[in-house]
Amino acid sequence: MQQTRFLFFIISLLFISAFFLHKGFAQDSTRWRLPEGANARLSKGNATDVQFSPDGTQIAVASSIGIWLYDAQTYKKMALLTDHTRGIQSCAYSPDGTILAGGGADGTLILWDVPTRQLHTTFKGHERPIVTLAFSSDGRTLASGADYENIVQLWDIPSAQHRATFEGHTGGIRTVTFSPDGALLASGSRDGSVRLWDIATGEHRSILTTAPVGSLAFSPDGTVLAVGSRANAIQLWESHTNQRRDSLTRHTYSVSAVAFSPDGTLLASGSGNGTIRLWDADTGQQQAVLTAHTWHIYSLAFSPDGRTLASVSEDNTVRLWDLALLQTPSTTDIQPKAILHAHPGYVAALAFSPDGNTLVSGDSDGVLRLWNAETAQEQELLFTGYKNWIKAAAFLPDGIIFISRGDDEAVQLWRATGEAQALLTLQDSFSTAFSPDGKILASTDRNDAILLWDLTTGERRATLKGHIHWIFELVFSPDGKTLASGGGDRAILLWDVDSGKHRATLGKQDSTGGRRDDVFGLAFSPDSKTLASSGTYGPIQLWDADTTERLSTLRGHTGEVGALAFSPDGKTFASGSWNGTILLWDAVTFRTHEPRKSPTAILKGHTKEITQLTFSPDSRTLASGGWDGTILLWELASQPSQTPWDANGDGVINALDLTFVAEHFEQNKREPADVNADGIVNILDLTFVASRFGESSPDLNGDGIVNILDLTLVAQHIGE
């Protein structure tokens, strides 16, 4: 009886706590829809398309990890629609707003039910990334086109069946759009043609010839078709007479996006240099120039009320523009009223601080960022470059040292005072690496030589020559005594750092060059005795760094492997592939007579190539970065028991487990009582299940949803 009353009290506490905490949890988007095994996601993926819902309440942003939904009034993140297996290149709402379509980077078409945010159905109709989608006005037909494919596919939405294939283009499809009455479908291609298709018959109505086409848009009344092309112009065609009405030529780069306002009075166009121009749709007069973006414009969309323009760019931002500010012609100083989706580009540098509390990332957008490793929140931007990228970064006692790549690569030290000091300027350097103490930099030059720099004085210490092709990878041993280098000549060269002398060659050099067994990944074990290497093709090789003997070979990846890392405790080895898969290996066996040659775990969550892997100092967390613009934190600490509810590990689930959690409150370490694995034992561990209602984990009873039934399952198992 006493046990029952105690359980009733705790469950009541869970529900009360969940009531107050649920909203806070819902806002933590870093933990939404995580792949299995991941603890947090530090960024939102590369954005490629933006659309308003028909009722104007939501904004959908297609990204490399799925579709993000934002509240159009508050600009807050609402949800992430993803299946963890593919990035989304394009998106489109059905006219009634009940279905959201996503075009997969792998050619899969995905439909989500908007009210429930559940996966509706998928179609596999393309082999290439689906870069354009359009619904017919009645919502019954969806058109899709894939880059570097010459066909347009039509899908019947009510029956979820393929309807038709339109063939005729000789270059990849870049854009499709329906006329407002749904009778015509326009398609634009890299072959420089725009084709108008009769939906009822499937026949061509006409072919409009222009430069390679980047975007199309019908005016709301269907009388005008706007064509954006690589000719740096927008052509306006009369859709019924097939006559060109006008040409708008103020852009200086290719026009990659066009959109009409809902009332048909404005035409927006975006170009390859990030410039957005607004035009009077009747007169063709330019009304404004919006210049906040710095790179290629992917997509433009007007809100249904015509008051807001949304734009997404290759600079990794989605910006919202208040069109009420357009009062004078040629306005150029308008600033966006909101930025929804600012996030890193592809991850080029990643490192934990010595205490493991902070993660520094460098990205292709030229920004150096600091992240709190526990809360998964961004702390600050340390350095912002312009069209550069951060290619290497490391923590030092007095700051963070990093390399910003531009026309000339600058080696800079960011100090705690908030100042970046240029230490050295490199030229024509492809690969770089910092020594463990941060005092030496290794870089390559155009002559396939390695240069060693003293970062204290800025002087060159040595020039290492021996490679006969491009050098792709450099890595120092943890003891700082050896530098390993690999590249296009297939071999790995080991160098003595103090003397600058060549010490050994692993493998056989090949002077022919080309992508065969190019070395793209290198990593030393913590004791500096084992070197792992990976390449374009073939398995991972393990070498004895002292004797140069090949120890063993690891097979398991199906794609090229470019990222490798040993855990600081030497127990785990991680390898990341270009197909987005990470494998974990038992590194303890690498130097035994019978090494374990199969992976101990497979981590799937990235949708593009893995570019960076790094372990936290305590070896419990693996951080991975990829071309999809995301950083994932993977919790590697072993679970205390088969079920998280057996907190005290006695094999029996009962009230003692609840009191065990309570007794360990506020202990800031990985305890068995830390049920939700957030690093501290507190009331959140008691409210773990209740605060996660509707999610897929921890789904104890396996019914696909976490709810009160999972709590009752705990009660049913008391005494087991």
Secondary structure, 3 states (H helix, E strand, C coil): CHHHHHHHHHHHHHHHHHHHHHHHHHHCHHHCCCCCCEEEECCCCCEEEEEECCCCCEEEEEECCEEEEEECCCCCEEEEECCCCCCEEEEEECCCCCEEEEEECCCEEEEEECCCCEEEEEEECCCCCEEEEEECCCCCEEEEEECCCCEEEEEECCCCEEEEEEECCCCCEEEEEECCCCCEEEEEECCCEEEEEECCCCCEEEEEECCCEEEEEECCCCCEEEEEECCCCEEEEECCCCCEEEEECCCCCCEEEEEECCCCCEEEEEECCCCEEEEECCCCCEEEEECCCCCCEEEEEECCCCCEEEEEECCCCEEEEEHHHCCCCCECCCCCCEECCCCCCCEEEEEECCCCCEEEEEECCCEEEEEECCCCCEEEEEEECCCCEEEEEEEECCEEEEEEECCCEEEEEEECCCCEEEEEEECCCCCEEECCCCCEEEEECCCCCEEEEECCCCEEEEEECCCCCCEEEEEECCCCCEEEEEECCCCEEEEECCCCCEEEEECCCCCCCCCCCCEEEEEECCCCCEEEEEECCCCEEEEECCCCCEEEEECCCCCCEEEEEECCCCCEEEEEECCCEEEEEEHHHCCCCCCCCCCCEEEECCCCCEEEEEECCCCCEEEEEECCCCEEEEECCCCCCCCCCCCCCCCCECHHHHHHHHHCCCCCCCCCCCCCCCCCCCHHHHCHHHHCCCCCCCCCCCCCCCCHHHHHHHHHCECC
